[in-house]
Every structure is written in structure tokens, then in C-alpha cells.
Amino acid sequence: MALSAVLHPAFILAVLPLRASLSEVLGEPFQLTPEILAVSIQSKLQQVTLQWTVPNLTHQELKMTFQIEISRVKTSNIIWVENYNTTVKWNQVLHWNWKSEIPLECVTHFLRIRAMVNDAKYPPQSSWSNWSSWKEVSVQVSVQPNALSIFPKNKLLEEGSNVTICLVYGQYLYNVSCKLQDEPIHGEQLDSHVSLMKLNNVVFLSNTGTNINCEAMNATKKPFGTVLFVSKVLEEPKSFSCETQDFKTLKCSWEPGVDTALAWSQQASQNYTLYESFSGRHELSNHRNSHTWQITEESQETYNFTLTTENKLRKRSVNIIFNLTHRVHLKAPHDVTLETISATKANMTWKVHSRGDSYTLLCQVELQHEREGIQEHNVSVHMSASYLFSDLEPDTEYKARVRCADANHFWKWSDWTQKEFSTPEAAPSQALDVWRRVRLENGSRVLNLHWKPLLKSQANGKIISYNIVVENQDRPTESEHYSVWAPALGTQLDLDPRSSYKIHVTANNSVGASPESVIALSDGSGREEVHEKRINGTKDGFHISWDPLSGDAVGYVVDWCAHSRDQHCDLQWENLGPNTTSTIITSDAFKPGVRYNFRIFGRSTQQNAQLLEKQTGYTQELAPLENPEVRVNFTSNSITLNWQDYASDFQSAFVEGYRVYLKSKELQCHPQGKKTWLPVTDKLVVCEYDIKDLKQKTFTVKNLQPETLYEFFVTPYTSAGQGPNGTFTKVTTLDEHSHMLLQILLPMTFCVLLIIIACYWKSQWVKEKCYPDIPNPYKSSILSLIKSKKNPHLIMNVKDCIPDVLEVINKVEGPKTQCVGSGKPHAEDVSIKPPSVPIESGSSGPVPCVFFENFTYDQSAFDSGSHGLVSGPLKDTPHQLGLLTPPNKLLNVLEKDYMKSLEESPTEETSLIYVSQLASPMCGDKDSLATNPPMPVHCSEYKMQMAVPGSLAPPALSEDNSPTSMILLGQDEQ
């Protein structure tokens, strides 16, 4: 029994090869059925790993094909079929991985496998082996009835990939909805408790991840969710290269591309690893874009590097192979010096990092000015070198730099080493471009001299001043020197208009002067008169042409003012050759609507400039900007309009004429006018008169109606249109008879004015004669009555004539009196006896006298505005002098009464009244007078003019307010 147990396996082993050999000989297929050993799951990666073996394999090595089927939910639902080819060794355990697009927690999967020999050493088989038994693959997930689970959890994936989200929820949940960030997402129901949502081409939103939130009715917590960590796609390194500077180290560099790092430690930045295949060395770089590789074996010349970058999702690599001597990047040159030899030459020296005199380098030298390379040269170098720069510009800043490379195996240039330097100044090399403008002013010739600044390459330094020498051709020994300090570009000179001149101008810097420029002026310069021609410009400028100068000409000059409307002309000019008779003038300063005046001069060999032509035009004509000011004269049947032209430089175009618009209610147009309408008149029809003669500045409209309202408006017009619409001026024509009224009023007005002027001129004389401020007896008008008597004693002195009577007017409370003879007196106030005047001893009898107040000298009368005489006798004494006091007592009485009046009324104002005494009777009853009155004594004709205080006797009026006279009686008579 034991023997049989031992012999049975041995028999089988012996029979099997025989059977296999027999099958091979006979060509019969033999089948090897694989056996599944294990199925493992990696939920985070959604990966299934299958392990199996091939029992009954008698060969040491055999090529086989395995077919694997995967079904979902049930075995009949096949979702994946794959053929896997490999070489199988005897007793080998095989592995195969499969990634599920659906999280493995959501659904159950089944796997099985079968095999076929696929070895060329055996006849091909047409049939598979038997299937292995199904192997179930599932992940147990426990979900509460009111809970929801989302898979995968915190999924890491690459941008642009697809992902399926699985929802597993309890039996009590319904109305489940989900959002990706804020966008709703929809899925499909897999079974009653599982739904799937497929997201295609997922985009990168943030390194912190993309949120998925879900809600459901009747859930125990809200919300449910997960995070998708979307990574940027790992890029392949670009521009990978390695080089050496000293043959001791290799510096490798590359462009790493985008960083794929994610937050929350989901994924770190990609790492970079260098692998050199000849030496077998691996080195992990500490930098994202470079790595320094130490050269350990000097004998190695060829290197083969593989650069690999890797993150959790992907791996990429690039490769280079090179010879070390072909990848030499030299260090920058050092000890660079620059020495200026002259204003146009400089020498540069430098040293290089070299492996010896046998090692040849190529250096590139470059000269820069204002950041532009102007010279470039190559120089072969072993250890040091130099280079001489020539043709430099004086007083100029330069930058010289140098770099080097391997001359035998050029890889790349070294970095630049540069040095800045400046060349010294030199005398200006170019003569000034000088021009002039001549005008006659107050008998003198004014020369405005202008010149253009020298270019920097011509000035050869900073211009300090300009020297001007004025040489009088008529008096060569006389010359004047002027200096103009920079930066002035012109000056003004006063010259004799009868002389010819040569003017020499030079520019000076710290080294020397420029060649001189010469301008000649003949005695007729500034007096040239030529015809002005109109030209049409364009937006690009003006095309100017002229007839050539007769005789020899060395050139032509065209000048103009860049700002013709400004007081500052800003003279511009252009020099042209002798064979040029046309040019195009362009300028950024040209503006539409501005007139530009051009002058063309021919220059002779003697440097004299002859004015050939004047041309004027616009780049673009515009409608007039303003209307002329109009003065109007009108009569009863005509209106005459006058206006002034404005300066041509301020015209926006060439004025072609004027239009006069006239409107009225009758709308009867002059024969020269036509009916039209204007927008400003609210489309009312007006009369239009077109004036084409530019010299005509007067226009008369005749045959108008008297006393009629007319409105007019005057505007110029050009090729671009007419002037602005203005306000119509209203004028009413005169009446037909108004001229007759003027013939009467004008002479009357003239006469009144003459009278007023004469009165004003003689006002002072009239005042002195009639109303003098201070009484002057010699100027009194009473003298004119007695001039014929030729008496030297016309004006009496107090000493010569003592008055015999005095009228006292200041009687405030006294009864009314009445002048004798002027009316019937009151019985109680006036005696029936005729008044008489007492006389001195020796006299024949009483003399009747009449007294009157001289109102010219009555101060109180003028102050109070009333005039009058006190009539009747004075009853109260001593305050009233109602008598004719003897001469020897008059002054005493006056003195006493006046002083007493001042004592009784200290606060009253005292005024003076001048009283005149005349011998002839002025008032009273003629019957009461003596039939033969005696002749008055001497001085009785004009007895006296004297001052009496106004407080003693204010003037009294009669009942009818008429001034009355009074006869004063002596004391004895009273």
C-alpha cells in the first residue's frame, strides 16, 4: 500500500510529459486553467488587484494569454473584458490591476479568468481553457436609514479627467440633490439606494479643492459632502541643458512648468530627479528649476542625463547626452579699463578666465550710445586683450562692454562686463543755419536775426554763447561786435537803412568757435514789394513752387511764421539747393483755419537774399468765426451800413464777399437783392444782398418807408461758408418832417447854450455888483445915480456927517404902525399933527425926511427871508428911538441902548441892518408936508449909511403885508 502510494505520483509525473509530448507530436491542444488566489481592493484608488497562478504547468517558461471578465451587480452584466499577455514561469503568482470608474463602495463586482497558450514553440490553439469560478468583489458599507454617504472621499484627480460620484443613502431619504460648488449636478439611479453622478472634464478651480454638497429630505444631518482635489496636469520639463564654467561642476537647468501642489497635504509639489546612466548616479534636486552636479571623474567627457519629474498622479522625464568640452559657458571678463585718448578715440582692455595659453577664446566687443549698439567687433583672446575705439563723437557718453566664448566649440556667450566713459569736448564742426527778417520802423532798419541750434553731433560740446560781427560795407573799418548767451536763438539789431552790411555769426563752446555763417544785407533790404499769390494747402502741408532766380543762385530760402496769429512769430525757414524750384512744407504746428504767409528768397553768390515771391494759404479753410462791426446811418427813406475789415491774419479763410440781410414787414427788396430765408429768423423770408467787391465796406438801401422798423445783419462768406448767425440790428427810419424840426431846434438849443455860458461866465460879476458878500460903498450901485456931479465926497464919513435921525426896527411887541401917507393911520398910534424933523440951532426950521431900509445890507432880512420897514412913531424909550436925536446925543443913545440890549438878551443873535437917510420924501401924506419946505442942510441928500443892531428893530409889516416906510419924530415933537 505504501509502495503504491509512492509509485502513483511518480507514475503520474512520468506519464504527463509523455502525454504532453504525445500531444505535441499529434498536434492536439492542451488546456491550462488558471486558478484565482486572491482579490484585493484599494478603495482610495478604486483599484482591484487580481492574483492567480497556473497549476499543472510543466514547462519552465511558457507564453500565455489570459482573458479577464468583470461584471457589475450580477455576473451576467459584463462591463469589462481584457486580454493580458505575459510569460508564465513554473509555479509563478501573476498580478493584474484594474481601476473602476465607479467607487467600489457603491456596487458589487465579479471577476473570472481563463487562459490560452500563445507560444510560438507550440501549435496555435483555437480555444480557451475553462473559466475560473466567479470571484465577488465588494466593500461593505453601512448606511443608516436617515443618512447619506458620498464616494469617493476626498478624491485626488488630474485636471481634464472624468470622475463618477456615488451616493448611497438610507431607505427613509428622498429628494436628494447635489451641487458642484454652486452649480447643480444631476445623476442616474443605479438602484433604490444608489445613484451615480458623472462629471466629465473636471477643471481646476483652486488648490484647496472643489466642494460637492448634497441635501436630502428627512436626513439626520445637513449637508453631506465631499471634496474633489483637482491637480494641474504635470508638465514635461522644457529647455533641459547642462554646462560648466570651471570643469569642476555641471550646472543643469530647466523650465519646471506649473506647480501641481495642493492644499491640505493632498499633494506636494512635483520633485525632480537626475540620473546619469554612465556613472549610474541618482540625485534628487533641491530646486524646481536647477541642480548642481559635481564632476568626480575628470576622465569622463560624455554624460547622459535623464531628468524625471513626478507627483502622485503622473511621472514625466526628458533626456540629454553631451560632451563636456562642448558645453563650456565662460565666466564674464574682468579687470576692464577704458582710457580716452582724444575727443574721437578711446582704448579698452580686459582679462578672461582661461585654462591656459593653448586655450583660445573668442571675445565680442560692443560700443553703445543711448542704449543702441553702434560698433561691434570680435577679438581672439588667450589671457588678456585690448581694443581701440575710433570715430567717436566729442562730448558724448558711451557704454563699452565685452563678453567671451569658447572659440573651438562654441556653446554660448558669457555674461557682459561693461564700462561707461565720456569723450571730451571739441570745437563746433558745423556752421550755424542763420536767417533774418527785416522791417523798417521809425526811419530805422530793424533786423531780427535767427539761427537754429546745432545738433549734438555738430556742437561737440555745450554751446556757451554766439558771437555776431556786423560789418558795414560802406565803412569797412567800422564793425560792431555782439555776444548773445545761450540758449537764445536770435537777437535784434538796429541798422542804417542807407548802408549795406555783412553779418558774421559763430557758435562758441569751451574749446572754440564754429565756422562762421555770413548773411549780406543790401541798402534795399526790407523795401521789396512783390505780388502775393494765393495757394491751396492740404492737411499734409503746402506745395510751394516759384520761378528760378535770373542769374547765378547758390540756393533758395522759404520762410514762414509757425504761429502767424501770435505776437511771437516763431520764424521757420527751409534752405533749398540752387536747382530746386518747388518744395512741400509740412509741420505739426499747421492748424485748420489759420493763414500762413510764405516768402521765397533767392540767395546769390554774394550771400544777398532777394525776395522773389509771397504766397499765402490755409491747410483747410473754415467759415468765418466772427462778423464785422457795423455802423449805421439812416434817413427817412434810406439806411447806410459801414463796416471795417479785420486783419487778414485773423481770418479763417479767404473772404470772397459780404452778404447783407434786411427784413421788414413789407419785405420789398432792393433791385439788387433777392428773397431768401435764414434759420436764425425762424424761416422768415429776408432780402439778401451779395457784395463781391471786397474793397466795398459801405452799403446803402434806398426807397424805404419813413417811420418803419427794419432789421439788418452783415456777415462775410468764404469757400467754406458764411460767418456765424448773429442777432439782427433794429433800425427805425425817420419821419419825413423831422428835418424841419431839427432846423428849428438846433438854433434854439445853440442860443440857450450861449446864454447859459454867458451867465455862468458873468455870474461872479453880477454877484459882486448886486449882492456883495461884504458891503463896499465904493462898489454900491447908488453911485451910478450921481456920477454926473463929479463930487469927490460922494461917500460920507461918520466924522464928516453926523446922522440926525435913526430908525430902530427891533420892536417885537410894539403895536402896528403905519407909514404916513401910505394909508390911514390908527388914531391911537399916530398924531394928527404933521411930523416934522427937528433941526439944530441955527437952522430955519424942521426938515421933513424919509428913511428906508437898505435891504442889500440887511443881514437879518436875508436870514429871515422877509423885508420891510417899521412904520409909525416909537413910543417906548429908551429901548425905542422914536425921535430925531440931536447929533451930539445919537452915539450915546445908541451905545446905551445897544449895550442894554445885549445885557437883557445875552443869548440872542445880533444882526446888523444898514439904514439909509435921504432928504427927499418917499412916503407919507403929501398934504401934511409944508408948502414951502426948507432946503436940506449939507449931507441931507444922502444923510448916512450906518449899521444898527438887528435885535433893536426887526422889520414890521402892515396889515396887507406890504412894506411900509416911517417918519421918525424928535423927542420934543412927540
Secondary structure by P-SEA (a helix, b strand, c coil): caaaaaaaaaaaaaaaaaaaaaaaaabbbbbbbbbbccccccccccbbbbbbbbcccccccccbbbbbbbbccccccccbbbbbbbbbccbbbbbbbbbbccccccbbbbbbbbbbbbcccccccccccccccbbbbbbbbbbcccbbbbccccccccccbbbbbbbbbcccccbbbbbcccbbbbbbbccccbbbbbbcccccccccbbbbbbbbccccccccccccccccccccccccccccccccbbbbbbbccccccccccccccbbbbbbbcccbbbbbbccccbbbbbbccccccbbbbbbbbbccccccbbbbbbccccccccccccbbbbbbccccbbbbbbccccccccbbbbbbbbbbccccccbbbbbbbccccccccccccccbbbbbbbbcccccccccccccccccbbbbbccccccccccbbbbbcccbbbbbbbbbbbccccccccccbbbbbbbccccccbbbbbbbccccccbbbbbcccccbbbbbbbbcccccccbbbbbbccccccbbbbbbbbbbcccbbbbbbccccccccbbbbbbbcccccccccbbbbbbcccccbbbbbbccccccbbbbbbbbbbccccbbbbcbbbbbccbbbccccccbbbbbbcccbbbbbbbbcccccccccccbbbbbbbcccccccccccccccccccccbbbbbbbccccccbbbbccccccbbbbbbbbbbcccccccbbbbbbbbbbccaaaaaaaaaaaaaaaaaaaaaaaaaaaaaaaaacccccccccccccccccccccccccccccccccccbbbbccccccccccccccccccccccccccbbbbbccccccbbbbbbbbcccccaaaaaaccccccccccccccccccccccccaaaaaaaaaaaaaaaacccbbbbbbbbbbbcccccccccccccccccccccccccbbbbcccccccccccccccbbbbbbbccccc
